[in-house]
Amino acid sequence: MNNVFVPDSARLPNIEGLKGPLSCLTQARYGIAWGMVGAAIDCYNSALNYSKERKQFSKPIAGYQLTQAKLAEMVTQITEAQLLALRLGQLKDEGKMTFQQVSMAKRNNCVMARNVAKFAREILGANGISIDYSPIRHMANIESVYTYEGTHEMHTLIIGENLTGISAYDS
């Protein structure tokens, strides 16, 4: 738009250009990094509890190697994501957090939550697609979060440009 007048009362204070809206996106993405951890923890807890109660061939499915492998992978990925978000929070508190670091956390933690929800759904078997259990609800939410506030691919390009100093996309 050209020659548009915006009165001072309608302007964000101390903001020039896109800095204000982009900083809002950065804060929202920071929250997403933590939100994905929460969704993943609930999926894990649902799968763990279900696997201890659901019996197949006279014992809980938690007693089978493949179930235990999925649970171990879930808790490992959750812990990694928690540590990434925790470090990001420390950098934020120190005033050193960058939007590229936030992109990394959003990108990583969305993928992690997708994986954990998938494993939880698998452990729950046919119940994994029932709304009586939380993993399918989380899966739907995770899919939307995976896309909004910047797709996985956009965050990959942001990180790549930060690493190389070369933009892979046209401005």
Secondary structure, 3 states (H helix, E strand, C coil): CCCCCCCHHHCCCCCCCCHHHHHHHHHHHHHHHHHHHHHHHHHHHHHHHHHHHCEECCEEHHHCHHHHHHHHHHHHHHHHHHHHHHHHHHHHHCCCCCHHHHHHHHHHHHHHHHHHHHHHHHHCHHHHHCCCCHHHHHHHHHHHHHHCCCCHHHHHHHHHHHHHCCCCCCC
